[in-house]
Amino acid sequence: MNLKLNTPLSDEKVKKLRAGERIFLSGIVYTARDAAHKRFFEAIKKGLPLPIDLKDQVIFYASPTPPKEGEVIGSIGPTTSARMDLYTPLLLGRGLKGMIGKGPRSKEVQEAIKKHRAIYLIATGGAAAYLAQFVVSSEIACYEDLGPEAILKLRLKDFPLVVAIDSLGKQVFPYRVEL
């Protein structure tokens, strides 16, 4: 079954989703990779405000290529999510509701997803050029000095995803990762 889902997410929206379901996501999401996650983590630990409000938001673990003339964005595909696992429980505690990436997550992240009633979605790896067509706008949100890893604010329209870990902790992966 293919479901349509719009951001921002909420407990009500997330609790209805089940591992293995295909969804089409529309609305605002933010890109963030390793360097941006480290900055978020350091800011939170120092008691500083974050440059974006994470409440009910979705982070896409991606850094797209530059767009060609006339395009909204270049190729945009998921990066390996496990690299963000160190930071994820803290961000979920700050209200982050969803993540988009590829690959399994650590036991700590799986538990944090359940605790905070969040969701982990996976995008098809190797299909970055195809996925770009579902991005209808893109702008730098913050950390412009990070270059390709700057946080972007994207507007998606029917971006194809699969629920990899649902808010109950059920997952599509046949094994657990211990990092």
Secondary structure as UniProt FT lines:
FT   STRAND          2..6
FT   HELIX           11..15
FT   TURN            19..20
FT   STRAND          22..31
FT   HELIX           34..45
FT   TURN            46..47
FT   TURN            55..56
FT   STRAND          58..60
FT   TURN            69..70
FT   HELIX           81..84
FT   TURN            85..87
FT   HELIX           88..93
FT   TURN            94..95
FT   STRAND          98..102
FT   HELIX           107..115
FT   TURN            116..117
FT   STRAND          119..122
FT   TURN            125..126
FT   HELIX           128..131
FT   HELIX           132..134
FT   STRAND          135..142
FT   HELIX           144..149
FT   STRAND          151..165
FT   TURN            167..168
//
